[in-house]
Structure formats: C-alpha cells, structure tokens
Amino acid sequence: QKEVEQNSGPLSVPEGAIASLNCTYSDRGSQSFFWYRQYSGKSPELIMSIYSNGDKEDGRFTAQLNKASQYVSLLIRDSQPSDSATYLCAVNLISSNTGKLIFGQGTTLQVKP
Amino acid sequence: GAVVSQHPSRVICKSGTSVKIECRSLDFQATTMFWYRQFPKKSLMLMATSNEGSKATYEQGVEKDKFLINHASLTLSTLTVTSAHPEDSSFYICSAREGPGHYGYTFGSGTRLTVV
C-alpha cells in the first residue's frame, strides 16, 4: 500500500465549476497535510496546509481533513483555466522524526473554458 | 516569506561527468533539507534528508555513493550526481524547513539535468 494515494486523473471540469481532489494516507498518526500545485516544468507551490480535522478555507480553496478516515481533500471553487495543473497531496509522516514530506502521485486537473 | 534558491536551473552534461546542484536558504536557517527527483508525469520521489553537520539519510534504493549530499552550513546543501548517466536525467528539487516545529516546507525552483 502506498503511503499517500491520489487518483492521477485527469480530472476535467468546466470553467466556474467546483473541482474536488482527494487523497488518502496510510500512516494513522500523521499530523500535517499539504496541498501543492505544480505546473509543468516548475517546482511545487504550496496552496494549503491543514493540521486538524475539519475544513480550512482560503479564498477559492478549501481543504478538508478527516483523520478517522485518513482522508484529505481539496475543493477549488469557481475553477479557472489557470487552475489547470497537477495537484500534489503531501503528508508529514509521524513515523519519521526527520519531518520528511511524502507525496502522492498527483492529480492532473484540466479546467475547460 | 521563506525563499530557497536552487541552481543551476538547467544543466546538460556528458555521460561520466559529475554535476553539483546547490540549494540555499536565503532568509532563514535550514536545519533540514530534502532532495527529491521527479520523472516526467510522475510525482516527487524523496531521495534523501540532510541535516546540517551530519550525514544525509538516504531513502531505500537511492545510491549514496552516486548522489552525494553535503549540508555543511545552515543555509547551503549540495547534491552531486557522480559519474552521471543518461538514466540520471531528471528534475531534481530541493526543499527546506527551518526546524522542528516549523511546519512550512519551502521548495527550490528545481534543476533539470540532462545527461547526454
């Protein structure tokens, strides 16, 4: 079982719709969860971080964490063509005392005008 | 915000030569830095974790003699790909965090290595 799993997609949504990206993780004791956006040929950029159960909103983005289900998601409201990118879920494994981040395989999002 | 500078951004080298990639934290002291590689359309694969002043911790399957990591100061970590071969061609990205309790991870801009 992979430590962090995402559906690779592509996920295609029309402009203005809500895009929902999902991620599951295997280490039940994980404490920190991150969503990164990566454009082709570029390094990842942080969109959201979340540490406690529930929702966290920042502009058009909402991160949701459910530790009991070992599930974290990212909602993008009013999707724009510029949101088209690969979205990477990353988890800070509690079993690692170095604080290393483990990434999922990424979900490719396509927002069609 | 925290800035990590990585260079070179692109490098082409001949097979058998060595290439050094630098990762610098510009406005904070990075006690821990991470090195990732990424193949086209794949995710980031953690190669190793380096802590200032100590040996790097390599992930399973990563050859430590091939990928030499040095973290001699709190602001600089280097990755040297030794005796590079075409299969080492990849996108290498470094990441840094300030220390325990600091949850933020800042990424460098990445280095595209092509071995011909």
Interface residues (C-beta under 8 A of the other chain):
Chain A: S32 F34 G41 K42 S43 P44 E45 L46 S49 Y51 L88 A90 N92 T98 G99 K100 L101 I102 F103 G104 Q105 G106
Chain B: Q6 T32 F34 Y36 K42 S43 L44 M45 L46 T49 N51 T57 F91 I93 S95 R97 P100 Y103 G104 Y105 F107 G108 S109 G110 R112
